[in-house]
């Protein structure tokens, strides 16, 4: 049966709204307590503005950390910009929300995965992908793989 309503797209928009609102909170209030963000994005998305040396080092995707040293976080409906220090020099990064692959706050074990249509093309539904957040790592398992394994256990 075809999904004429587009639940996947609706879910993606809702999850991006959560990331946007979390960044807006930090823009206005700063990071509270131990909260910090790992944000992974596609570096070739239209509208991305990063220094050339970062694009060369990360031609497909890149993860940034917003924790102790970031400046000038500005969040709009379609993108956010932030100053980060690379090689001892501050650079402004502009990141459209449509480029996000993941948004994580390890302090509360919160994680969102985006652009699932891209991820589905790259990974078979039964494969596992390792994601590393510093000393922590997590396995991401597609729901289809979980359902298949649950069905096998029942028989």
Secondary structure as GFF3:
##gff-version 3
##sequence-region A 1 155
A	DSSP	alpha_helix	7	29	.	.	.	ID=ss1
A	DSSP	beta_strand	37	42	.	.	.	ID=ss2
A	DSSP	alpha_helix	52	57	.	.	.	ID=ss3
A	DSSP	beta_strand	61	66	.	.	.	ID=ss4
A	DSSP	beta_strand	71	75	.	.	.	ID=ss5
A	DSSP	beta_strand	79	86	.	.	.	ID=ss6
A	DSSP	beta_strand	89	96	.	.	.	ID=ss7
A	DSSP	three_ten_helix	97	99	.	.	.	ID=ss8
A	DSSP	beta_strand	100	105	.	.	.	ID=ss9
A	DSSP	three_ten_helix	106	108	.	.	.	ID=ss10
A	DSSP	beta_strand	110	113	.	.	.	ID=ss11
A	DSSP	alpha_helix	116	122	.	.	.	ID=ss12
A	DSSP	beta_strand	128	133	.	.	.	ID=ss13
A	DSSP	beta_strand	136	141	.	.	.	ID=ss14
A	DSSP	alpha_helix	143	154	.	.	.	ID=ss15
###
